[in-house]
Amino acid sequence: MAGIPRSSTPGAAVPAGASYRPALTLLASLFFMWGFITVINNTLLPHLRSVFDLNYTQTTLIESVWFIAYFVASIPSAKLIERIGYQKSLVVGLLVMAAGSLGMTLAASLPSYGVTLVMLFVIASGITLLQVAANPYVSVIGPPETASSRLNLVQAFNSVGTMLAPMFGAYLILGRSVGGTSKAGTVLTEAERLADAQSVILPYVLVAAVLAVLALVIAKFPLPAMGQATSRVAREERKRHSLWNHRNLVFGVPAIFIYLIAEIGVANLFVNFVSQPEIADLTFEQAGRYLTFLWGGMMVGRFLGALIMQKVPAETVLAAFSVGAFVVMLITVFTTGPLAMWMLISVGFFHSIMFPTIFTLGIKGLGPLTEEGSGLLIMAIAGGALVVVQGWLADAYGLQLSFLLTAACEVYILFYALWGAKPVVRGSGGAV
């Protein structure tokens, strides 16, 4: 399945007494970088909207291109890993991202909306390769009993990247541009648009340089070997099973897809929303700084949710968080001023546990089909590409009302938590 290369037996790669911590520390930097670069988009979008005079549909199309890359590049990434191995694939992924970042400087120099879309697709393709290679690698370079702990640790560094990126983007992109330091609705001259476009060059040169150095370090670093691929079940055994008989997976794939629409829609339109005069009346630069609270809420929610789930079933926690998200989104839509802004910020907390919880519930009880089911759930990340639907709603009915789409997404997550997540196998006469 896309995004799921053949995995190794956890713990098989590292000899007794060997230390995997230096490798884990280095890999954590990868998770930090792709979280950092992904969230830079949230401050980049309002900037590009101003530079190219885009409507909301065109603005959200930028993020759609980003998530289409997850769908398009996942299968080629898995095949590349099988051909050249994990370490070389990590290097290639970083170099692809670096090339895309340098390409962004070309797009800024022209400036060109089309070239911008292409280069963002290149960067996202590099991140996809890193995702496909790094996640299974982290799970096998240490003792199997701590595999989950290692994955959570490096994912925490991803959250650190998502928290710091808005400040970086607000200072080096929005803070250095006329559009970023002006009130919403300010009309820029052609000279100001060109100058604003070129403000992107320095940040992306810095990003490209860091990625290139990181690629060189990983290429030279003695990463532990992966071991032999063992996880695929025999063809004859798989013939007796069907993924589509598992209700929790059948409804879990669209749950991931729909959740991504909600998460990405909020993050991408946040700056435009809170900068409106009737909401917080901030400049884009000031609004960009508040994104830190949105992503910080997601980090806090992950830690708290993990603690709660030690005592409370995951389905119950997911249901409660989806109700909370639905309520705060309604308040966001039907109020104004700082209240609407802080309600939109708070949805980050309620969104925090949704992806990992849906993913875990989706593969529950799949047995020999777990790997294939995981592949379908990963491909569903492409749902983020449909954020363009919210952009169309914002153009047609207003930005604030477009967040009713987010509220509708929370309703489906609630349905999944209460009924769709129950691991009942159709035709088997019982639960798994």
FENWOBEL-V417276 format. One record per pair of residues at least 12 apart in sequence whose C-alpha atoms are under 8 Angstrom apart, sorted by the first residue. I is the first residue (numbers start at 1). GAP is how many residues later the second one is. D is the distance in Angstrom with one decimal. If there is no record, write none. Layout:
BEGIN
((I | GAP | D) (I | GAP | D))
END
This chain:
BEGIN
((1 | 74 | 7.5) (1 | 370 | 7.9) (1 | 371 | 5.6) (1 | 374 | 4.9) (1 | 375 | 6.9) (2 | 72 | 5.2) (2 | 73 | 4.6) (2 | 76 | 6.9) (2 | 373 | 5.5) (2 | 374 | 7.3) (2 | 376 | 7.7) (2 | 377 | 6.5) (3 | 71 | 4.7) (3 | 72 | 6.1) (3 | 74 | 7.2) (3 | 75 | 6.0) (3 | 128 | 8.0) (3 | 129 | 5.3) (3 | 372 | 5.8) (3 | 375 | 6.5) (3 | 376 | 7.0) (4 | 74 | 6.6) (4 | 128 | 6.5) (4 | 367 | 7.1) (4 | 368 | 7.8) (4 | 370 | 7.4) (4 | 371 | 5.4) (5 | 73 | 5.1) (5 | 74 | 7.7) (5 | 76 | 7.4) (5 | 77 | 7.3) (5 | 127 | 7.2) (5 | 128 | 7.8) (6 | 76 | 7.9) (6 | 223 | 5.7) (6 | 224 | 7.4) (6 | 225 | 6.6) (6 | 226 | 7.1) (7 | 129 | 6.4) (7 | 222 | 5.4) (7 | 223 | 6.7) (7 | 224 | 6.0) (8 | 132 | 6.7) (8 | 218 | 6.7) (8 | 219 | 6.1) (8 | 220 | 5.8) (8 | 221 | 4.6) (8 | 222 | 5.7) (8 | 223 | 6.6) (9 | 131 | 6.8) (9 | 218 | 7.5) (9 | 219 | 7.5) (9 | 220 | 7.2) (9 | 221 | 6.5) (9 | 222 | 7.3) (10 | 129 | 6.2) (10 | 130 | 4.2) (10 | 131 | 7.3) (10 | 132 | 7.3) (10 | 133 | 7.0) (10 | 134 | 4.9) (10 | 137 | 7.4) (11 | 128 | 7.8) (11 | 129 | 4.9) (11 | 130 | 5.9) (11 | 131 | 5.0) (11 | 132 | 4.7) (11 | 133 | 4.9) (12 | 128 | 6.8) (12 | 129 | 7.7) (12 | 214 | 7.5) (12 | 215 | 6.2) (13 | 127 | 6.6) (13 | 128 | 6.0) (13 | 129 | 7.7) (13 | 211 | 6.6) (13 | 212 | 5.5) (13 | 213 | 4.9) (13 | 214 | 5.0) (14 | 127 | 6.0) (14 | 128 | 6.4) (14 | 210 | 6.3) (14 | 211 | 7.2) (20 | 121 | 6.1) (20 | 122 | 6.0) (20 | 204 | 7.5) (23 | 200 | 6.0) (23 | 201 | 7.7) (24 | 114 | 7.0) (24 | 117 | 8.0) (24 | 126 | 8.0) (24 | 130 | 7.9) (26 | 192 | 7.7) (27 | 107 | 7.3) (27 | 111 | 7.6) (27 | 127 | 7.5) (28 | 125 | 8.0) (28 | 126 | 4.8) (28 | 127 | 7.8) (28 | 129 | 6.2) (28 | 130 | 7.8) (29 | 128 | 7.4) (30 | 100 | 7.7) (31 | 123 | 6.3) (31 | 124 | 6.5) (31 | 126 | 6.2) (31 | 127 | 4.8) (31 | 130 | 7.9) (32 | 122 | 8.0) (32 | 125 | 5.0) (32 | 126 | 4.3) (32 | 127 | 7.3) (32 | 128 | 6.6) (32 | 129 | 4.7) (32 | 130 | 7.8) (33 | 125 | 7.3) (33 | 128 | 6.4) (34 | 93 | 6.2) (34 | 124 | 7.2) (34 | 127 | 7.7) (35 | 123 | 4.9) (35 | 124 | 6.7) (35 | 125 | 7.9) (35 | 126 | 5.0) (35 | 127 | 5.1) (36 | 122 | 7.3) (36 | 124 | 7.9) (36 | 125 | 4.2) (36 | 126 | 5.0) (36 | 127 | 7.8) (36 | 128 | 7.0) (36 | 129 | 5.1) (37 | 124 | 8.0) (37 | 128 | 7.1) (38 | 124 | 7.6) (39 | 123 | 5.6) (39 | 126 | 5.9) (39 | 127 | 6.8) (40 | 125 | 5.5) (40 | 126 | 6.2) (40 | 128 | 7.8) (40 | 129 | 5.8) (41 | 22 | 7.6) (41 | 227 | 7.5) (42 | 124 | 7.4) (42 | 225 | 6.1) (42 | 226 | 4.9) (42 | 227 | 7.7) (42 | 228 | 7.9) (42 | 229 | 7.7) (43 | 123 | 6.4) (43 | 126 | 5.7) (43 | 127 | 6.5) (43 | 130 | 7.7) (43 | 131 | 7.2) (43 | 225 | 7.9) (43 | 228 | 7.2) (43 | 245 | 6.0) (44 | 125 | 7.2) (44 | 129 | 7.3) (44 | 130 | 7.9) (45 | 14 | 6.3) (45 | 15 | 7.8) (45 | 17 | 7.6) (45 | 223 | 6.9) (46 | 13 | 7.7) (46 | 225 | 6.8) (46 | 226 | 6.4) (46 | 238 | 7.2) (47 | 126 | 7.6) (47 | 127 | 6.6) (47 | 132 | 6.9) (47 | 133 | 6.5) (47 | 149 | 8.0) (48 | 149 | 7.6) (50 | 129 | 6.1) (50 | 138 | 7.8) (50 | 143 | 7.6) (51 | 128 | 7.6) (51 | 142 | 5.0) (51 | 143 | 7.4) (51 | 145 | 6.5) (51 | 146 | 6.1) (52 | 61 | 6.9) (52 | 141 | 7.6) (55 | 340 | 6.9) (56 | 335 | 4.6) (56 | 336 | 6.5) (56 | 338 | 6.4) (56 | 339 | 5.8) (57 | 331 | 5.7) (57 | 332 | 7.5) (57 | 333 | 7.7) (57 | 334 | 4.2) (57 | 335 | 4.9) (57 | 337 | 7.8) (57 | 338 | 6.9) (58 | 330 | 7.8) (58 | 333 | 7.6) (59 | 329 | 8.0) (59 | 332 | 7.2) (60 | 208 | 7.3) (60 | 327 | 6.1) (60 | 328 | 4.8) (60 | 330 | 7.8) (60 | 331 | 5.6) (61 | 324 | 7.7) (61 | 326 | 7.6) (61 | 327 | 5.3) (61 | 330 | 8.0) (62 | 55 | 6.1) (62 | 58 | 7.8) (63 | 205 | 7.8) (63 | 321 | 7.6) (63 | 322 | 6.4) (63 | 324 | 7.2) (63 | 325 | 7.8) (64 | 320 | 6.4) (64 | 321 | 3.5) (64 | 322 | 6.1) (64 | 323 | 6.3) (64 | 324 | 6.3) (65 | 52 | 6.7) (65 | 55 | 7.4) (65 | 56 | 6.0) (65 | 320 | 6.5) (66 | 54 | 6.2) (66 | 55 | 5.4) (66 | 58 | 5.6) (66 | 319 | 7.1) (67 | 57 | 7.4) (67 | 314 | 7.2) (67 | 315 | 5.0) (67 | 316 | 7.3) (67 | 317 | 5.6) (67 | 318 | 4.8) (68 | 53 | 8.0) (68 | 314 | 5.7) (68 | 317 | 5.8) (69 | 52 | 5.9) (69 | 53 | 7.9) (69 | 55 | 5.8) (69 | 56 | 5.4) (69 | 59 | 7.4) (69 | 313 | 7.8) (70 | 54 | 7.1) (70 | 55 | 6.7) (70 | 58 | 5.7) (70 | 309 | 7.0) (70 | 311 | 7.0) (70 | 312 | 5.8) (71 | 308 | 5.8) (71 | 309 | 8.0) (71 | 310 | 7.8) (71 | 311 | 5.6) (73 | 52 | 5.7) (73 | 55 | 6.5) (73 | 56 | 7.4) (74 | 54 | 6.3) (74 | 55 | 7.0) (74 | 58 | 7.2) (74 | 305 | 7.7) (77 | 51 | 7.3) (77 | 52 | 5.2) (77 | 55 | 6.8) (78 | 51 | 7.8) (78 | 54 | 6.7) (78 | 55 | 7.8) (81 | 52 | 7.0) (86 | 47 | 5.8) (86 | 48 | 7.8) (86 | 51 | 7.4) (86 | 140 | 8.0) (87 | 131 | 7.4) (87 | 132 | 7.1) (87 | 136 | 7.3) (88 | 131 | 7.0) (89 | 40 | 7.1) (89 | 41 | 7.5) (89 | 44 | 6.9) (90 | 39 | 7.3) (90 | 40 | 5.7) (90 | 43 | 6.6) (90 | 44 | 7.3) (90 | 125 | 7.5) (90 | 128 | 7.6) (91 | 124 | 4.9) (91 | 125 | 7.5) (91 | 127 | 6.6) (91 | 128 | 6.2) (92 | 34 | 7.7) (92 | 123 | 7.8) (93 | 32 | 7.8) (93 | 33 | 4.4) (93 | 34 | 6.5) (93 | 35 | 7.9) (93 | 36 | 5.4) (93 | 37 | 5.6) (94 | 32 | 6.3) (94 | 33 | 7.7) (94 | 36 | 7.5) (94 | 117 | 5.8) (94 | 118 | 6.9) (94 | 120 | 7.5) (94 | 121 | 5.7) (95 | 31 | 7.7) (95 | 116 | 6.9) (95 | 117 | 6.2) (95 | 120 | 6.6) (96 | 26 | 6.8) (96 | 27 | 6.5) (96 | 29 | 7.6) (96 | 30 | 5.1) (97 | 25 | 6.7) (97 | 26 | 4.4) (97 | 27 | 7.3) (97 | 28 | 7.7) (97 | 29 | 5.0) (97 | 30 | 6.9) (97 | 111 | 7.4) (97 | 114 | 7.2) (98 | 25 | 7.5) (98 | 109 | 7.3) (98 | 110 | 4.4) (98 | 111 | 7.3) (98 | 113 | 5.6) (98 | 114 | 6.2) (99 | 23 | 7.8) (99 | 24 | 7.7) (99 | 109 | 7.2) (100 | 19 | 4.9) (100 | 20 | 6.6) (100 | 21 | 8.0) (100 | 22 | 5.2) (100 | 23 | 4.9) (101 | 18 | 7.1) (101 | 19 | 8.0) (101 | 22 | 6.7) (101 | 103 | 5.4) (101 | 104 | 6.9) (101 | 106 | 6.8) (101 | 107 | 5.5) (102 | 102 | 6.5) (102 | 103 | 6.2) (102 | 106 | 6.2) (103 | 13 | 8.0) (103 | 16 | 5.7) (104 | 12 | 6.1) (104 | 15 | 5.9) (104 | 16 | 7.6) (104 | 96 | 7.8) (104 | 97 | 7.2) (104 | 100 | 6.8) (105 | 93 | 7.7) (105 | 95 | 6.8) (105 | 96 | 4.7) (105 | 99 | 6.7) (105 | 100 | 7.3) (107 | 12 | 8.0) (108 | 89 | 5.1) (108 | 90 | 5.2) (108 | 91 | 7.9) (108 | 92 | 6.5) (108 | 93 | 6.5) (109 | 88 | 7.2) (109 | 89 | 6.0) (109 | 92 | 7.9) (111 | 83 | 7.1) (111 | 86 | 6.5) (111 | 87 | 8.0) (135 | 16 | 7.3) (137 | 89 | 7.2) (138 | 12 | 6.8) (138 | 13 | 6.5) (139 | 12 | 6.6) (140 | 86 | 6.9) (141 | 83 | 6.6) (141 | 85 | 7.2) (156 | 143 | 7.7) (159 | 136 | 7.4) (159 | 137 | 7.8) (159 | 140 | 6.2) (162 | 130 | 7.8) (162 | 133 | 6.3) (163 | 128 | 7.8) (163 | 129 | 5.1) (163 | 130 | 7.8) (163 | 132 | 5.5) (163 | 133 | 6.0) (164 | 128 | 7.0) (166 | 122 | 5.9) (166 | 123 | 6.0) (166 | 124 | 8.0) (166 | 125 | 5.9) (166 | 126 | 6.0) (167 | 121 | 7.1) (167 | 122 | 5.6) (167 | 125 | 7.1) (169 | 34 | 8.0) (169 | 119 | 7.6) (170 | 114 | 7.8) (170 | 115 | 5.0) (170 | 116 | 7.4) (170 | 118 | 5.3) (170 | 119 | 6.2) (171 | 114 | 7.1) (172 | 27 | 7.5) (172 | 28 | 7.7) (172 | 30 | 7.8) (172 | 31 | 6.3) (173 | 26 | 5.9) (173 | 27 | 5.8) (173 | 30 | 7.2) (174 | 110 | 6.5) (174 | 111 | 5.0) (174 | 114 | 7.9) (175 | 110 | 5.4) (176 | 20 | 7.6) (176 | 23 | 6.3) (177 | 18 | 7.3) (177 | 19 | 4.8) (177 | 22 | 6.4) (178 | 14 | 6.7) (178 | 18 | 6.4) (179 | 17 | 7.0) (179 | 105 | 7.5) (180 | 103 | 6.3) (180 | 104 | 4.8) (180 | 105 | 5.2) (181 | 102 | 5.4) (181 | 103 | 6.2) (181 | 104 | 5.8) (181 | 105 | 8.0) (182 | 101 | 5.5) (182 | 102 | 7.2) (183 | 92 | 7.4) (183 | 98 | 7.4) (183 | 99 | 6.6) (183 | 100 | 4.9) (183 | 101 | 7.4) (184 | 88 | 7.9) (184 | 91 | 6.2) (184 | 92 | 6.1) (184 | 93 | 7.5) (184 | 97 | 7.8) (184 | 98 | 7.8) (184 | 99 | 6.7) (184 | 100 | 7.5) (231 | 140 | 7.8) (232 | 136 | 7.9) (232 | 139 | 7.6) (233 | 135 | 6.2) (238 | 130 | 7.4) (238 | 131 | 7.5) (241 | 128 | 7.6) (242 | 127 | 7.9) (243 | 123 | 7.6) (243 | 126 | 6.8) (243 | 129 | 7.9) (243 | 130 | 6.8) (245 | 180 | 5.4) (245 | 181 | 5.0) (245 | 182 | 7.4) (246 | 120 | 7.3) (246 | 177 | 6.4) (246 | 178 | 6.1) (246 | 179 | 4.8) (246 | 180 | 6.5) (247 | 173 | 6.4) (247 | 174 | 7.0) (247 | 175 | 7.0) (247 | 176 | 6.0) (247 | 177 | 5.8) (247 | 178 | 6.4) (247 | 179 | 7.3) (248 | 113 | 6.7) (248 | 114 | 5.1) (248 | 115 | 7.4) (248 | 116 | 7.5) (248 | 172 | 5.6) (248 | 173 | 4.3) (248 | 174 | 5.6) (248 | 175 | 5.0) (248 | 176 | 7.1) (249 | 112 | 7.9) (249 | 113 | 4.5) (249 | 114 | 6.3) (249 | 124 | 6.9) (249 | 172 | 7.6) (251 | 111 | 7.9) (251 | 165 | 6.8) (251 | 169 | 5.6) (251 | 170 | 7.2) (252 | 106 | 6.4) (252 | 107 | 7.3) (252 | 109 | 7.6) (252 | 110 | 5.0) (252 | 125 | 7.4) (252 | 164 | 7.2) (252 | 168 | 7.3) (252 | 169 | 6.9) (253 | 109 | 7.4) (253 | 123 | 6.6) (253 | 124 | 5.2) (253 | 127 | 6.0) (254 | 126 | 7.1) (255 | 103 | 7.1) (255 | 157 | 7.0) (255 | 158 | 6.1) (255 | 161 | 7.0) (256 | 99 | 6.5) (256 | 102 | 6.8) (256 | 103 | 7.4) (256 | 121 | 6.7) (256 | 124 | 5.9) (256 | 125 | 6.6) (256 | 127 | 7.5) (257 | 123 | 4.8) (257 | 124 | 5.8) (257 | 125 | 6.8) (257 | 126 | 4.2) (257 | 127 | 7.1) (258 | 125 | 6.3) (258 | 151 | 5.9) (258 | 154 | 7.8) (259 | 95 | 7.5) (259 | 96 | 7.4) (259 | 124 | 7.8) (259 | 150 | 6.4) (259 | 151 | 7.5) (259 | 154 | 7.3) (260 | 121 | 6.4) (260 | 122 | 7.8) (260 | 123 | 5.5) (260 | 124 | 4.7) (261 | 122 | 5.8) (261 | 123 | 4.8) (261 | 124 | 7.4) (261 | 125 | 6.0) (261 | 126 | 5.4) (261 | 145 | 7.4) (261 | 148 | 7.6) (262 | 125 | 7.8) (262 | 143 | 7.5) (262 | 144 | 4.8) (262 | 145 | 8.0) (262 | 147 | 6.2) (262 | 148 | 7.8) (263 | 85 | 7.9) (263 | 88 | 7.0) (263 | 121 | 7.9) (264 | 120 | 5.9) (264 | 123 | 6.5) (265 | 119 | 8.0) (265 | 122 | 5.4) (265 | 125 | 6.7) (265 | 141 | 7.4) (266 | 78 | 7.5) (266 | 137 | 7.8) (266 | 140 | 7.7) (267 | 24 | 7.7) (270 | 17 | 8.0) (270 | 21 | 7.5) (270 | 74 | 7.8) (271 | 13 | 6.2) (271 | 16 | 5.2) (271 | 17 | 5.8) (271 | 20 | 7.7) (272 | 12 | 7.2) (272 | 15 | 8.0) (273 | 126 | 6.9) (273 | 127 | 7.2) (274 | 13 | 6.3) (274 | 67 | 5.8) (275 | 12 | 6.0) (278 | 58 | 6.0) (278 | 59 | 5.8) (279 | 57 | 5.2) (279 | 58 | 4.0) (279 | 59 | 6.1) (279 | 61 | 6.6) (279 | 62 | 6.5) (280 | 57 | 5.6) (280 | 58 | 5.6) (280 | 61 | 6.9) (290 | 55 | 8.0) (291 | 54 | 7.7) (293 | 52 | 6.6) (294 | 51 | 4.8) (294 | 52 | 6.7) (294 | 53 | 7.6) (294 | 54 | 5.1) (294 | 55 | 7.4) (295 | 53 | 6.3) (296 | 52 | 7.9) (297 | 48 | 7.8) (297 | 49 | 6.8) (297 | 51 | 5.4) (297 | 52 | 4.4) (297 | 55 | 7.5) (298 | 50 | 5.0) (298 | 51 | 4.6) (298 | 52 | 7.4) (298 | 53 | 6.7) (298 | 54 | 4.3) (298 | 55 | 7.8) (299 | 50 | 7.6) (299 | 53 | 6.8) (300 | 49 | 7.0) (300 | 52 | 7.9) (301 | 48 | 5.0) (301 | 49 | 6.9) (301 | 50 | 8.0) (301 | 51 | 5.2) (301 | 52 | 6.6) (302 | 50 | 5.5) (302 | 51 | 5.5) (305 | 12 | 7.5) (305 | 48 | 6.3) (314 | 43 | 6.7) (314 | 47 | 7.9) (315 | 46 | 7.9) (315 | 102 | 4.9) (315 | 103 | 6.8) (315 | 106 | 7.3) (316 | 101 | 7.0) (316 | 102 | 7.6) (318 | 35 | 7.2) (318 | 36 | 6.5) (318 | 39 | 7.1) (318 | 95 | 7.8) (318 | 96 | 7.3) (318 | 99 | 5.9) (319 | 94 | 7.4) (319 | 95 | 5.1) (319 | 98 | 5.2) (319 | 99 | 6.6) (321 | 29 | 5.1) (321 | 30 | 7.3) (321 | 32 | 8.0) (321 | 33 | 8.0) (322 | 28 | 6.8) (322 | 29 | 7.6) (322 | 88 | 5.4) (322 | 89 | 7.2) (322 | 91 | 6.2) (322 | 92 | 5.6) (323 | 87 | 7.2) (323 | 88 | 7.7) (323 | 91 | 6.9) (324 | 23 | 7.9) (324 | 26 | 6.4) (325 | 22 | 5.4) (325 | 25 | 5.4) (325 | 26 | 7.0) (325 | 82 | 7.4) (325 | 85 | 6.5) (326 | 80 | 8.0) (326 | 81 | 5.0) (326 | 82 | 7.7) (326 | 84 | 5.6) (326 | 85 | 7.1) (327 | 80 | 8.0) (328 | 15 | 5.3) (328 | 16 | 6.9) (328 | 18 | 7.3) (328 | 19 | 6.5) (329 | 14 | 6.9) (329 | 15 | 6.6) (329 | 18 | 7.2) (329 | 74 | 6.9) (329 | 75 | 7.3) (329 | 77 | 7.1) (329 | 78 | 5.7) (330 | 74 | 7.2) (330 | 77 | 6.8) (331 | 12 | 6.7) (332 | 12 | 5.9) (332 | 68 | 7.6) (332 | 71 | 7.9) (333 | 67 | 5.5) (333 | 68 | 5.8) (333 | 70 | 6.4) (333 | 71 | 7.0) (359 | 15 | 7.7) (359 | 18 | 6.8) (361 | 60 | 6.1) (361 | 62 | 8.0) (362 | 15 | 7.7) (362 | 59 | 6.7) (364 | 59 | 6.6) (365 | 58 | 6.4) (365 | 67 | 5.5) (390 | 12 | 5.8) (390 | 13 | 7.5) (390 | 15 | 6.9))
END
